[in-house]
Amino acid sequence: MLYPFRSTVACSFFLATVTLILSQSVLPVRAQTTAPDTLAKGFTSPPSTLRPRCYWYWMDGKVTKEGITKDLEGMARVGIGEAYIGIIGGQAGDTGPGGVRTLSEEWWLLVEHAVREAGRVGVDIGLFNSPGWSQSGGPWIKPQQTMRHVRSNEIRVKGPQHIETTLAAPNGAVQDIATLAFPAPAADSDSIGNHAPKFSGGAGLERLFDGDRNTKGAIPGGR
């Protein structure tokens, strides 16, 4: 009794599909085109949502109201839509002569000035969430929470044998992740150096790279 039911479902689906295709075939086709002048205008004067954005690094507290205004006016002139204030350095003892300490009251007044000036010239402002090149740096980040990269060392052994050894660790603070052991592939001992292109000829051009300006080489005939 299952087979007729399945046949009915398949037939109904087929008829529904044919009906849908036929009904779609009689619909009027409307070409959606974009006027060339509209497209060109979109490139020459794009909306603010499509304008490029940039990082705006405030380095070591070397920030002034005059500099902020000139930067933002320059961004607006070339079409920058948004600038992200990157807080780089500027902590206590790191500003140098004439620098403003980051997160101080004077520094926040400069941020307010930047926001007002950005609104005047039509540039949006973003702000890194904390000082640091990583955008999330700060003295509260412990060494075990910092950004790190994975390094590896390896040794190659030939069995069968029992071996006890210590892998050389890189310098600095490290944390062991895992030790892996696996059979080497059949072509593991091969080297790309064995497949380097080889050239023949009597010019001896390799001698021209010996660092001696007086070295000469004879170029044979032909091309």
C-alpha positions in Angstrom: 0.0 0.0 0.0 3.0 2.3 0.3 3.8 2.3 -3.4 0.6 4.0 -4.6 1.0 6.7 -1.9 4.5 7.4 -3.0 3.5 7.5 -6.7 0.7 10.0 -5.9 3.1 12.3 -4.0 5.6 12.2 -6.8 2.9 12.9 -9.4 1.5 15.8 -7.4 4.9 17.3 -6.9 5.6 17.0 -10.6 2.3 18.7 -11.6 2.9 21.5 -9.1 6.3 22.0 -10.5 5.0 22.2 -14.1 2.3 24.6 -13.1 4.8 26.8 -11.3 7.1 26.9 -14.3 4.2 27.7 -16.7 2.9 30.4 -14.5 6.3 32.0 -14.2 6.8 31.8 -18.0 3.9 34.1 -18.7 4.9 36.8 -16.2 6.2 40.0 -17.8 9.9 40.4 -17.8 11.1 43.7 -16.5 14.7 44.6 -17.2 16.4 46.1 -14.2 19.0 48.4 -15.4 21.0 51.2 -13.8 21.4 54.4 -15.6 25.0 55.1 -16.5 24.9 58.5 -14.9 23.6 57.0 -11.6 26.4 54.4 -11.6 29.0 57.1 -12.3 27.6 59.3 -9.6 27.9 56.4 -7.1 31.7 56.3 -7.8 32.3 60.0 -7.7 30.1 60.7 -4.7 29.4 57.4 -2.9 27.1 57.4 0.1 28.7 57.5 3.6 28.0 53.8 4.1 30.2 52.9 1.2 33.2 55.2 1.9 36.5 53.8 3.0 37.5 53.7 6.6 40.9 54.1 8.1 42.9 53.7 11.3 43.8 57.0 13.0 46.7 56.4 15.2 47.3 58.8 18.1 50.9 58.1 18.8 52.5 58.5 22.3 50.1 61.3 23.2 51.4 63.6 20.4 47.9 65.0 19.8 46.7 68.6 19.5 43.4 70.2 18.6 44.9 71.9 15.5 46.3 68.6 14.3 43.0 66.8 14.9 41.1 69.4 12.8 43.6 69.3 10.0 43.6 65.5 9.9 39.8 65.3 9.8 39.5 68.0 7.1 42.0 66.1 5.0 40.1 62.8 5.5 36.8 64.5 4.4 38.6 66.0 1.4 39.7 62.6 0.1 36.4 60.8 0.9 37.2 58.9 4.1 33.9 57.9 5.7 35.1 56.8 9.2 38.3 57.0 11.2 39.1 54.7 14.1 41.2 56.3 16.8 44.0 53.9 17.6 45.5 54.6 21.1 49.1 53.8 20.7 51.4 54.5 23.7 50.9 57.7 25.7 50.8 56.1 29.1 52.4 57.8 32.1 56.1 58.2 31.4 55.7 57.3 27.7 54.6 60.6 26.2 57.8 62.5 25.9 58.0 66.3 25.7 54.6 67.9 24.9 52.7 64.7 24.9 49.2 64.2 26.5 48.9 61.2 28.8 46.4 58.7 27.4 43.0 58.6 29.2 43.8 61.8 31.2 41.2 64.6 31.4 43.1 66.6 28.8 43.1 63.5 26.5 39.4 63.0 26.8 38.8 66.7 25.9 40.8 66.0 22.7 38.6 63.0 22.0 35.5 65.3 22.4 37.0 67.8 20.1 37.7 65.1 17.5 34.1 63.9 17.7 32.7 67.4 17.2 35.1 68.2 14.3 34.3 64.9 12.7 30.6 65.7 12.8 31.3 69.1 11.3 33.2 67.6 8.3 31.0 64.5 7.9 33.4 61.8 9.1 32.3 59.1 11.6 34.5 58.3 14.5 35.4 54.9 16.1 37.6 54.2 19.1 39.8 51.3 20.0 38.5 49.6 23.1 41.8 50.0 25.0 45.4 51.1 24.4 47.6 48.8 22.4 48.4 47.7 18.9 46.1 44.7 19.3 43.1 46.9 20.2 42.7 44.9 23.3 46.0 45.4 25.1 46.5 46.8 28.6 48.3 46.1 31.9 45.4 43.9 33.1 46.3 41.3 30.4 48.4 38.6 32.1 51.2 36.8 30.2 49.1 33.6 29.8 46.4 35.7 28.2 48.5 37.5 25.6 48.5 36.9 21.9 51.0 34.1 21.1 52.1 32.0 18.2 52.8 28.3 17.8 56.3 27.1 17.4 57.5 23.5 16.9 60.7 21.5 17.0 61.2 18.0 15.6 63.6 15.1 15.7 63.8 12.3 13.2 64.6 8.8 14.4 65.0 5.5 12.7 63.6 2.4 14.3 63.3 -0.1 15.7 64.8 1.4 18.8 64.0 2.8 22.2 64.9 6.5 22.5 64.7 9.0 25.3 65.4 12.6 24.4 64.4 16.2 25.2 63.2 18.5 22.4 64.9 21.9 22.4 62.5 24.6 23.6 62.4 28.1 22.1 63.7 31.0 24.2 61.3 33.0 26.3 58.1 32.0 28.1 56.6 28.9 26.5 53.8 26.5 27.2 53.8 22.9 26.0 50.8 22.0 23.8 51.3 18.5 22.6 53.9 15.9 21.4 53.1 14.1 18.2 54.8 11.0 16.8 54.0 9.5 13.5 55.6 7.3 10.8 57.5 9.4 8.2 56.1 9.3 4.7 58.0 7.3 2.2 59.3 10.4 0.4 60.1 12.3 3.6 63.8 12.2 3.1 63.5 13.9 -0.2 64.5 17.5 -0.5 63.5 20.3 -2.8 67.1 20.9 -3.5 67.2 17.6 -5.3 64.7 19.0 -7.8 66.3 22.4 -8.4 66.6 23.3 -12.0 70.0 22.6 -13.5 71.6 24.7 -16.2 74.4 23.8 -18.6 76.7 26.1 -20.4 80.3 27.4 -20.3 79.6 30.9 -19.2 80.3 30.2 -15.5 77.9 32.9 -14.5 77.8 31.7 -10.9 81.2 33.4 -10.5 79.6 36.8 -11.1 78.0 36.5 -7.7 81.2 36.0 -5.7 81.3 39.6 -4.4 84.4 40.5 -6.4 83.8 43.3 -8.9 86.9 42.2 -10.9 85.4 38.8 -11.7 84.8 38.3 -15.4 82.9 35.7 -17.3 82.9 34.8 -21.0 79.5 34.6 -22.6 79.4 31.8 -25.2 77.9 32.3 -28.6 74.2 31.8 -29.3 71.2 33.0 -27.2 
